[in-house]
Structure formats: structure tokens, C-alpha cells
């Protein structure tokens, strides 16, 4: 009986020890599972950064602007991570001229982040904008750059290159008749002269900073008065400009020389009734007659002031394009 009790005590003791070991194992397992389910640190988000320059100009395949003109570099960070900043450095020809720290803010919809840097190059040259973000606990490292060219605007007759192409491109966008030759030629000078007239800035075929600024801003619009006349021509004698229009859409604008005070251009609404190609004996070139002897025609000279016998003279180089566009029956409207 004593032996039995002793053995019973041993067995009970062993069972108690085993139970304690099993409980300990379960406790460790539970602790490990808890640690796995609740990590103490999270890896940073790895995002993508893209940069665009929406108000620069594309000439050929080259992104361009001019010195002193404000442009905006727009950054998009995908996805958005709250509380982040970027460092923006802008340089021209390798020399830094502006440094900014910008907060990344949520874009519309909240999924992506965005920021915008405003800058203007102090001189002509290659402009490079570098944007970086140092890795932190929330967001990984970012580094991106965008380059464009600030063109030298100092040009004159005979010049070529991307700045002349930019000027011709902008004049055409405002509907001035100008062949895209890439050369500062007679056609370019005439279109610049017409642009100055539209802006009430006199008559000049030379470019200045103010004119360049207006052109790049897209300022100026020919004020059509007869948009219901379909395919037609309007001679604004106050501006000394002729506009070819298709309804309410201006197609091309030309400088003219209308009738001098002693032989003024007739006013009113008329229709082209006759067209004569080539030269007439009095020097009229590719003529579009709209009433009696009054016509739109090429002539040399076609000065930058009213000088004709009543017709609307245009420069010889512009005459054929007008002749080819106008048809018999089209309206011609003249007014001050």
C-alpha cells in the first residue's frame, strides 16, 4: 500500500510536469503567432515620379521656351503618400538658379500625389529640372529630371533655327498667313506686321520682347462681323487687315493697303463676281473683283497705309493664296 501510494505520487508528478511543458509550448506558439500577425515595422512605399512642362512649346521634337518666361513643371507621384516633400533644383547650362522644397499634395481622386514648380530661365541655354526625395519610413527614394531649351530671342531678317520656327508656328496658330519656311523671310515680316496691326501696335516687321510675349501667350483675335456669310472675306479698313473666314472660323489674315482718302474703298457687303489670274496691264495680280472695278488683288507696292485707288491691295507673295481660296459668289464685306 505504501509502494502504491509512492508510485501514484510519481505518476501524478510526471503528468503535472508534462502538462506544464505542453502549456509552455502552446504559450510560445501563441507568442510567435502574435508577433507574426503584428509586425513592428512596415517597408516604405515605392512610388513612380513623372515630370511634365505643360506650358512649354514643342518645335519639331524639341521642348522650348524663352528666357524670362514663366513655365510650370508639374510632378505626379503614384501612389500618393501623405506628409512627403520633394527637393527641386533648376539649372541652366549646369548652373543652379532656383532651389525649392515642395510638399506633395493629393491629386484629384486622392490616389496620386502632385506638386508644381514655377520657374523662368534667366538666360538662353539648356534648362534642367531635377526632383528628388530621400527614402524615409513611409516613401522610397525618388529621382527624376526634365530638360528643355530656353531659346535666344534675338533674331532678325535672314535668321533660321528653332526660335524662328516657334514664331512662325505661333503666328500660324493665330491664323496669320505664313508659310512655315523656318527662315525669317518676307512672309514672316508681313505676318508680324499684320499681327502688330491686330494688336493696335502700329506697323512693323521687327520682333521685340513685348510682341514675342503676346505671341507666346496666344493673344489677339480678328473680330469677325459677318460669321453668317459662310465662306467669305472681311476687310477691316481700320486695322488695314483682310481675313478669310469659313463662317465663324478665321482661316487666314493678311495685311492690306486699302483706298487712299481721295479714292476710298467702297463699304458694304458684296460678292465676288469675277476672278482674273496673273497680271493685268495696270499691275493688278491675281484679282478677285467684288463690285465694279473694286478687287482684292496683289500689287507692288502694297504699303502699310491706305494708298490704292479703292481696291484692297495685298503683297504680291500673298495674292495667289487668296485667289485660290476665294470663289465666285463668296461674300466680301468691307467696313471701318
C-alpha positions, 0 to 999 in steps of 0.5 A, a space after each residue: 500500500 505504501 509502494 502504491 501510494 509512492 508510485 501514484 505520487 510519481 505518476 501524478 508528478 510526471 503528468 503535472 510536469 508534462 502538462 506544464 511543458 505542453 502549456 509552455 509550448 502552446 504559450 510560445 506558439 501563441 507568442 510567435 503567432 502574435 508577433 507574426 500577425 503584428 509586425 513592428 515595422 512596415 517597408 516604405 512605399 515605392 512610388 513612380 515620379 513623372 515630370 511634365 512642362 505643360 506650358 512649354 512649346 514643342 518645335 519639331 521634337 524639341 521642348 522650348 521656351 524663352 528666357 524670362 518666361 514663366 513655365 510650370 513643371 508639374 510632378 505626379 507621384 503614384 501612389 500618393 503618400 501623405 506628409 512627403 516633400 520633394 527637393 527641386 533644383 533648376 539649372 541652366 547650362 549646369 548652373 543652379 538658379 532656383 532651389 525649392 522644397 515642395 510638399 506633395 499634395 493629393 491629386 484629384 481622386 486622392 490616389 496620386 500625389 502632385 506638386 508644381 514648380 514655377 520657374 523662368 530661365 534667366 538666360 538662353 541655354 539648356 534648362 534642367 529640372 531635377 526632383 528628388 526625395 530621400 527614402 524615409 519610413 513611409 516613401 522610397 527614394 525618388 529621382 527624376 529630371 526634365 530638360 528643355 531649351 530656353 531659346 535666344 530671342 534675338 533674331 532678325 531678317 535672314 535668321 533660321 533655327 528653332 526660335 524662328 520656327 516657334 514664331 512662325 508656328 505661333 503666328 500660324 496658330 493665330 491664323 496669320 498667313 505664313 508659310 512655315 519656311 523656318 527662315 525669317 523671310 518676307 512672309 514672316 515680316 508681313 505676318 508680324 506686321 499684320 499681327 502688330 496691326 491686330 494688336 493696335 501696335 502700329 506697323 512693323 516687321 521687327 520682333 521685340 520682347 513685348 510682341 514675342 510675349 503676346 505671341 507666346 501667350 496666344 493673344 489677339 483675335 480678328 473680330 469677325 462681323 459677318 460669321 453668317 456669310 459662310 465662306 467669305 472675306 472681311 476687310 477691316 479698313 481700320 486695322 488695314 487687315 483682310 481675313 478669310 473666314 469659313 463662317 465663324 472660323 478665321 482661316 487666314 489674315 493678311 495685311 492690306 493697303 486699302 483706298 487712299 482718302 481721295 479714292 476710298 474703298 467702297 463699304 458694304 457687303 458684296 460678292 465676288 463676281 469675277 476672278 482674273 489670274 496673273 497680271 493685268 496691264 495696270 499691275 493688278 495680280 491675281 484679282 478677285 473683283 467684288 463690285 465694279 472695278 473694286 478687287 482684292 488683288 496683289 500689287 507692288 507696292 502694297 504699303 502699310 497705309 491706305 494708298 490704292 485707288 479703292 481696291 484692297 491691295 495685298 503683297 504680291 507673295 500673298 495674292 495667289 493664296 487668296 485667289 485660290 481660296 476665294 470663289 465666285 459668289 463668296 461674300 466680301 464685306 468691307 467696313 471701318 
